[in-house]
Amino acid sequence: MAGAASALFLLDIKGRVLVWRDYRGDVSAAQAERFFTKLIEKEGDPQSQDPVVYDNGVTYMFIQHSNVYLMTATRQNCNAASLLFFLHRVVDVFKHYFEELEEESLRDNFVVVYELLDEIMDFGYPQYTEAKILSEFIKTDAYRMEVTQRPPMAVTNAVSWRSEGINYKKNEVFLDVVESVNILVNSNGQIIRSDVVGALKMRTYLSGMPECKLGLNDRVLLEAQGRATKGKAIDLEDIKFHQCVRLARFENDRTISFIPPDGSFDLMTYRLSTQVKPLIWVEAQVEKHSRSRVEIMVKARSQFKERSTATNVEIMVPVPADASSPNVRTSMGSAAYAPENDALLWKIRSFPGGKEYMLRAEFTLPSITDEEATQERKAPIRVKFEIPYFTVSGIQ
């Protein structure tokens, strides 16, 4: 078994200890000061971005959330990825209890924080990090704890993310695929970078301990079953499952088999680095008339099927930093000058497939400019939008 953490520290932004829990007795509170000294030295080195610090036989692994550092210290050879993931789960647990994890929320709730630190780790090994189960026997309101409560069965169960005895009159499961596309296009129209990041979000209202199976149009699975994969299959990369999924089953036959938690959760996240054409293509022409006026013409064209519609479209067009007195006309939506971002923000509430819209804008510039002024940096145009009931990857 991988090594265990010696202690867990919660520090403020200046490195002062807010709360700490000693699990093995081989690391002292003074180690937190040494960690912060090393961290400040590290920040002076622009090449060093890793979340691990080593000093005098002690390894520190840390993450920062808001104005709080969460840090584990260990003298053993630990699985770093496991402990960093554990710290992210600790953040989720605290956010479940306090709405937001900040220095103030920790100071206001330090009794509950210590109770949670006792349950989520035992002798340096991560234990229960499912917030819904922890909230069944660690109550934030002390007045409700009049009788001695047994820990819920889920804590002593093999299935630590689901309580027993759940009952619904109507059994329902909702499954949503949410994907975000990141595309970078150069001025010649060539795609430099393209990737899709997706998540399968589930809401389950099922009685008892249901066994669920999910089948996807995953190329490896379809080929293993000897079924045709032409055009339908996708290559999933960087898959991350919720702890309820049986990983051994997935590795053997690519079957996603699980007993789901009750309520909402992310079943899996994935990434695809396939070449994707931009769903909304934007072209811009900038004309400078003399030195006192600049004219910008922007065309936006949707490159998806007519039956789909993009909503909440925001196109941010950069303009010169010294521009003023905007005069804007659009064929659809509304546009406003955002001087704090040196940009023009064009908003279109509904953008159907196969449509093209235009924007024209005129700005005045100061007439006095330096003849030898350095060439102004050209910032990229940014496009944000949502398309309901549409997946770029083609996952089914």
C-alpha positions as CSV (number, residue, x, y, z in Angstrom):
1,M,0.0,0.0,0.0
2,A,1.2,3.5,-0.8
3,G,2.6,5.7,2.0
4,A,0.3,7.7,4.3
5,A,0.1,11.4,5.0
6,S,1.4,12.6,8.4
7,A,-0.7,15.7,8.8
8,L,-3.2,17.9,7.0
9,F,-2.8,21.7,7.3
10,L,-5.2,24.5,6.3
11,L,-3.2,27.8,5.9
12,D,-4.2,31.4,5.2
13,I,-2.8,33.3,2.2
14,K,0.2,34.5,4.4
15,G,1.1,31.0,5.4
16,R,-0.3,31.1,9.0
17,V,-1.9,27.9,10.2
18,L,-5.7,28.1,10.6
19,V,-6.4,24.5,11.3
20,W,-4.2,21.4,11.3
21,R,-4.7,17.7,12.1
22,D,-1.8,15.4,13.1
23,Y,-2.4,11.8,12.0
24,R,0.9,10.0,12.7
25,G,2.9,12.2,15.1
26,D,6.0,12.5,13.0
27,V,5.4,16.1,11.7
28,S,5.1,19.2,13.8
29,A,3.2,22.5,13.3
30,A,6.5,24.2,12.7
31,Q,6.8,22.3,9.4
32,A,4.1,24.5,8.0
33,E,6.4,27.6,8.3
34,R,9.2,25.7,6.5
35,F,6.7,24.7,3.8
36,F,5.7,28.4,3.2
37,T,9.3,29.6,3.2
38,K,10.1,27.0,0.5
39,L,6.9,27.9,-1.4
40,I,7.9,31.6,-1.6
41,E,11.4,30.5,-2.9
42,K,9.6,28.4,-5.5
43,E,7.4,31.2,-6.7
44,G,10.5,33.2,-7.5
45,D,11.4,30.5,-10.1
46,P,9.1,31.0,-13.1
47,Q,9.9,27.4,-14.3
48,S,8.5,25.8,-11.2
49,Q,4.8,25.3,-11.2
50,D,4.4,21.9,-9.6
51,P,2.3,21.4,-6.5
52,V,5.0,19.5,-4.5
53,V,7.6,20.9,-2.2
54,Y,10.4,18.8,-0.6
55,D,12.5,19.9,2.4
56,N,14.6,18.0,4.9
57,G,12.9,14.6,4.6
58,V,9.3,16.0,4.4
59,T,7.3,16.2,1.2
60,Y,4.5,18.8,1.1
61,M,1.7,18.5,-1.5
62,F,-0.7,21.5,-1.7
63,I,-3.5,23.2,-3.6
64,Q,-4.9,26.7,-3.3
65,H,-8.6,27.5,-3.1
66,S,-9.7,31.1,-2.8
67,N,-7.6,32.5,0.1
68,V,-6.8,29.2,1.7
69,Y,-3.9,26.7,1.1
70,L,-4.7,23.0,1.7
71,M,-1.5,21.1,2.3
72,T,-0.5,17.5,3.4
73,A,2.9,16.7,4.8
74,T,4.4,13.3,4.8
75,R,7.7,11.5,5.5
76,Q,6.8,8.5,3.4
77,N,6.8,7.7,-0.3
78,C,3.2,8.6,-1.1
79,N,1.1,8.5,-4.2
80,A,1.1,12.2,-5.0
81,A,-1.8,12.1,-7.5
82,S,-4.0,10.3,-4.9
83,L,-3.3,12.9,-2.2
84,L,-3.8,15.9,-4.5
85,F,-7.1,14.4,-5.6
86,F,-8.0,13.9,-1.9
87,L,-7.3,17.6,-1.3
88,H,-9.7,18.5,-4.1
89,R,-12.3,16.2,-2.5
90,V,-11.8,18.0,0.9
91,V,-12.6,21.3,-0.8
92,D,-15.8,19.8,-2.2
93,V,-16.8,18.6,1.3
94,F,-16.2,22.0,2.9
95,K,-18.1,23.7,0.2
96,H,-21.0,21.4,0.8
97,Y,-21.0,22.4,4.5
98,F,-20.1,26.1,4.3
99,E,-21.3,27.1,0.7
100,E,-17.8,28.6,0.1
101,L,-14.4,27.6,1.4
102,E,-12.7,30.7,2.7
103,E,-10.6,31.8,5.7
104,E,-13.7,33.3,7.3
105,S,-15.9,30.2,6.8
106,L,-13.1,28.0,8.4
107,R,-12.8,30.4,11.5
108,D,-16.6,30.4,11.9
109,N,-16.9,26.6,11.8
110,F,-13.7,25.2,13.2
111,V,-15.5,22.7,15.4
112,V,-17.2,21.1,12.4
113,V,-13.9,21.3,10.5
114,Y,-12.1,19.2,13.1
115,E,-15.0,16.7,13.1
116,L,-14.7,16.4,9.3
117,L,-10.9,16.1,9.5
118,D,-11.3,13.1,11.9
119,E,-13.7,11.3,9.5
120,I,-12.2,12.0,6.0
121,M,-8.7,10.6,7.0
122,D,-7.6,7.9,9.4
123,F,-4.0,7.4,10.4
124,G,-3.0,9.3,7.2
125,Y,-5.1,7.2,4.8
126,P,-8.1,8.9,3.0
127,Q,-11.4,7.5,4.2
128,Y,-14.9,9.0,3.4
129,T,-15.0,12.0,1.1
130,E,-18.7,11.7,0.0
131,A,-20.3,14.9,1.4
132,K,-23.8,13.6,1.3
133,I,-22.9,10.6,3.5
134,L,-20.8,12.7,5.9
135,S,-23.7,15.2,6.4
136,E,-25.9,12.3,7.7
137,F,-23.8,12.0,10.9
138,I,-21.9,15.2,11.2
139,K,-24.5,18.0,11.6
140,T,-23.5,21.6,11.4
141,D,-26.2,22.5,13.9
142,A,-25.1,21.2,17.3
143,Y,-28.6,21.6,18.8
144,R,-29.8,18.7,16.7
145,M,-27.3,16.3,18.1
146,E,-29.3,15.2,21.3
147,V,-29.1,11.5,20.9
148,T,-26.0,9.4,20.2
149,Q,-26.2,8.6,16.5
150,R,-24.8,5.5,14.8
151,P,-22.8,6.1,11.7
152,P,-25.0,5.5,8.7
153,M,-24.7,2.1,7.0
154,A,-23.0,3.6,4.0
155,V,-19.9,4.3,6.1
156,T,-19.4,0.6,7.1
157,N,-20.7,-0.6,3.7
158,A,-18.8,-1.5,0.5
159,V,-21.0,1.2,-1.2
160,S,-19.9,4.3,0.8
161,W,-21.6,6.8,-1.6
162,R,-25.2,5.6,-1.1
163,S,-27.4,5.1,1.9
164,E,-29.6,2.0,2.3
165,G,-33.4,2.2,2.5
166,I,-33.9,4.8,-0.3
167,N,-37.4,4.5,-1.7
168,Y,-39.2,6.4,-4.5
169,K,-42.7,5.9,-5.8
170,K,-41.4,6.6,-9.3
171,N,-38.0,5.4,-10.4
172,E,-36.3,7.9,-12.8
173,V,-32.8,8.5,-14.2
174,F,-31.8,11.6,-16.2
175,L,-28.6,11.7,-18.2
176,D,-27.2,14.9,-19.8
177,V,-24.0,15.3,-21.9
178,V,-22.4,18.7,-21.5
179,E,-19.5,19.5,-23.8
180,S,-17.3,22.5,-24.1
181,V,-15.2,23.1,-27.3
182,N,-11.9,25.0,-27.2
183,I,-10.8,26.1,-30.7
184,L,-7.9,28.5,-31.7
185,V,-7.9,29.8,-35.3
186,N,-5.1,31.9,-36.8
187,S,-5.6,34.9,-39.0
188,N,-5.4,32.7,-42.2
189,G,-8.3,30.6,-41.0
190,Q,-6.2,27.5,-40.1
191,I,-7.2,25.7,-36.9
192,I,-4.2,25.7,-34.5
193,R,-5.7,23.9,-31.6
194,S,-9.0,22.0,-31.1
195,D,-10.2,19.9,-28.3
196,V,-13.5,18.9,-26.7
197,V,-14.0,18.5,-22.9
198,G,-17.2,16.7,-21.9
199,A,-19.0,15.4,-18.8
200,L,-21.9,12.9,-18.4
201,K,-24.1,14.4,-15.7
202,M,-26.6,12.1,-14.0
203,R,-29.6,12.6,-11.7
204,T,-30.9,9.4,-10.2
205,Y,-34.1,8.9,-8.2
206,L,-34.0,5.1,-7.8
207,S,-35.1,2.8,-4.9
208,G,-32.8,0.4,-3.1
209,M,-29.4,-0.5,-4.4
210,P,-29.9,-0.4,-8.2
211,E,-27.3,-1.9,-10.6
212,C,-26.9,0.4,-13.6
213,K,-25.1,-0.2,-16.9
214,L,-24.3,2.4,-19.5
215,G,-23.3,1.7,-23.1
216,L,-21.6,4.3,-25.3
217,N,-20.6,4.4,-29.0
218,D,-17.0,3.9,-27.9
219,R,-14.8,2.6,-30.8
220,V,-12.9,0.2,-28.6
221,L,-16.1,-1.4,-27.2
222,L,-17.8,-1.7,-30.7
223,E,-14.7,-3.2,-32.3
224,A,-14.4,-5.7,-29.4
225,Q,-18.0,-6.8,-30.0
226,G,-17.3,-7.1,-33.8
227,R,-19.9,-4.4,-34.7
228,A,-19.5,-1.9,-37.5
229,T,-17.9,1.4,-36.3
230,K,-18.2,3.4,-39.6
231,G,-19.0,7.0,-38.8
232,K,-20.7,6.3,-35.4
233,A,-17.9,5.5,-33.0
234,I,-15.7,7.9,-31.1
235,D,-12.3,7.7,-29.4
236,L,-12.6,8.8,-25.8
237,E,-9.4,10.0,-24.1
238,D,-8.5,11.0,-20.5
239,I,-11.6,9.4,-19.1
240,K,-12.2,10.1,-15.4
241,F,-15.0,8.1,-13.6
242,H,-17.0,8.7,-10.4
243,Q,-15.9,6.4,-7.7
244,C,-19.1,4.3,-8.1
245,V,-18.0,2.9,-11.5
246,R,-16.4,-0.6,-11.4
247,L,-13.1,0.1,-13.0
248,A,-12.1,-3.6,-13.3
249,R,-15.3,-4.2,-15.5
250,F,-14.5,-1.2,-17.7
251,E,-10.9,-2.3,-18.2
252,N,-12.0,-5.9,-19.1
253,D,-14.9,-5.3,-21.5
254,R,-15.4,-1.5,-21.6
255,T,-18.8,-1.9,-19.8
256,I,-19.7,1.1,-17.5
257,S,-21.3,-0.7,-14.6
258,F,-22.2,1.1,-11.3
259,I,-24.5,1.6,-8.3
260,P,-25.2,5.3,-8.5
261,P,-25.3,7.8,-5.6
262,D,-28.7,9.3,-4.9
263,G,-29.3,12.7,-6.6
264,S,-27.0,14.6,-8.9
265,F,-23.4,13.7,-9.8
266,D,-20.9,13.6,-12.6
267,L,-20.6,10.0,-13.8
268,M,-17.6,10.6,-16.0
269,T,-15.6,13.3,-17.7
270,Y,-13.6,12.9,-20.9
271,R,-11.5,14.7,-23.5
272,L,-11.3,14.4,-27.3
273,S,-8.5,16.0,-29.3
274,T,-10.2,15.6,-32.6
275,Q,-10.2,18.3,-35.3
276,V,-13.5,20.2,-35.0
277,K,-14.6,22.9,-37.4
278,P,-15.6,26.2,-35.7
279,L,-19.4,26.1,-35.1
280,I,-19.6,29.9,-35.4
281,W,-17.2,31.3,-37.9
282,V,-16.2,35.0,-37.3
283,E,-14.4,37.2,-39.8
284,A,-13.3,40.8,-39.1
285,Q,-12.1,43.6,-41.3
286,V,-10.4,46.6,-39.7
287,E,-9.9,49.8,-41.7
288,K,-8.1,52.9,-40.3
289,H,-9.2,56.1,-42.0
290,S,-6.3,58.6,-41.6
291,R,-5.3,58.6,-37.9
292,S,-8.5,59.8,-36.3
293,R,-11.1,57.1,-37.3
294,V,-11.2,53.3,-37.4
295,E,-14.0,51.2,-38.9
296,I,-14.6,47.5,-38.0
297,M,-16.8,45.1,-39.9
298,V,-17.5,41.7,-38.4
299,K,-19.3,38.8,-40.0
300,A,-20.6,35.9,-37.9
301,R,-21.8,32.7,-39.6
302,S,-23.2,29.6,-38.0
303,Q,-21.7,26.3,-39.4
304,F,-24.1,23.8,-37.9
305,K,-27.4,22.3,-39.1
306,E,-30.5,24.5,-39.3
307,R,-32.4,22.4,-36.7
308,S,-30.0,23.5,-34.0
309,T,-29.8,26.9,-32.4
310,A,-27.0,28.6,-30.5
311,T,-28.1,30.6,-27.5
312,N,-26.4,33.3,-25.4
313,V,-23.9,34.1,-28.1
314,E,-21.2,36.6,-27.0
315,I,-18.6,37.8,-29.6
316,M,-15.9,40.0,-28.0
317,V,-14.1,42.1,-30.7
318,P,-10.9,43.9,-29.5
319,V,-10.6,47.6,-30.4
320,P,-7.7,50.0,-30.0
321,A,-7.1,51.0,-26.3
322,D,-7.5,54.7,-27.1
323,A,-10.8,54.4,-29.1
324,S,-13.8,56.5,-28.1
325,S,-17.2,57.7,-29.4
326,P,-18.5,54.4,-30.8
327,N,-21.2,54.2,-33.5
328,V,-22.4,50.6,-33.8
329,R,-25.0,49.0,-36.1
330,T,-25.9,45.3,-36.1
331,S,-28.2,43.1,-38.2
332,M,-29.1,41.0,-35.2
333,G,-28.7,41.3,-31.4
334,S,-27.1,44.2,-29.5
335,A,-23.6,45.5,-29.2
336,A,-22.0,47.6,-26.5
337,Y,-18.6,49.2,-26.0
338,A,-16.7,47.7,-23.0
339,P,-13.8,50.1,-22.4
340,E,-12.6,48.2,-19.4
341,N,-11.8,45.3,-21.7
342,D,-10.8,47.4,-24.7
343,A,-13.4,45.5,-26.7
344,L,-16.8,45.6,-28.3
345,L,-19.3,43.0,-26.9
346,W,-21.8,41.7,-29.4
347,K,-24.6,39.7,-27.9
348,I,-27.1,37.5,-29.9
349,R,-29.7,35.7,-27.8
350,S,-30.6,33.2,-30.5
351,F,-28.4,32.2,-33.5
352,P,-30.0,29.5,-35.7
353,G,-27.9,27.2,-37.9
354,G,-27.0,28.3,-41.4
355,K,-27.4,32.0,-40.7
356,E,-25.1,35.0,-41.1
357,Y,-25.2,38.3,-39.2
358,M,-23.1,41.5,-39.5
359,L,-21.9,44.2,-37.3
360,R,-20.4,47.6,-38.3
361,A,-18.7,49.9,-35.8
362,E,-16.9,53.2,-36.1
363,F,-14.6,54.6,-33.4
364,T,-12.7,57.9,-33.2
365,L,-9.0,57.9,-32.3
366,P,-6.9,60.7,-30.8
367,S,-5.5,62.6,-33.8
368,I,-2.0,63.0,-32.1
369,T,0.0,59.8,-32.2
370,D,3.7,59.1,-32.0
371,E,5.3,58.5,-35.4
372,E,7.6,55.8,-34.0
373,A,5.0,54.2,-31.7
374,T,5.3,50.5,-31.4
375,Q,2.9,48.3,-33.4
376,E,-0.2,47.7,-31.3
377,R,-0.7,44.1,-30.1
378,K,-3.6,42.4,-32.0
379,A,-5.7,40.5,-29.5
380,P,-7.9,37.6,-30.7
381,I,-11.7,37.7,-31.2
382,R,-13.4,35.5,-28.5
383,V,-16.7,33.7,-29.1
384,K,-18.8,32.1,-26.4
385,F,-22.1,30.3,-27.0
386,E,-24.3,27.3,-25.9
387,I,-26.1,24.9,-28.2
388,P,-28.7,22.8,-26.4
389,Y,-29.3,19.1,-27.5
390,F,-26.1,19.1,-29.5
391,T,-22.8,17.2,-29.0
392,V,-19.7,18.0,-31.0
393,S,-18.1,14.6,-30.3
394,G,-21.1,12.7,-31.5
395,I,-21.3,10.6,-28.2
396,Q,-24.5,8.5,-28.0
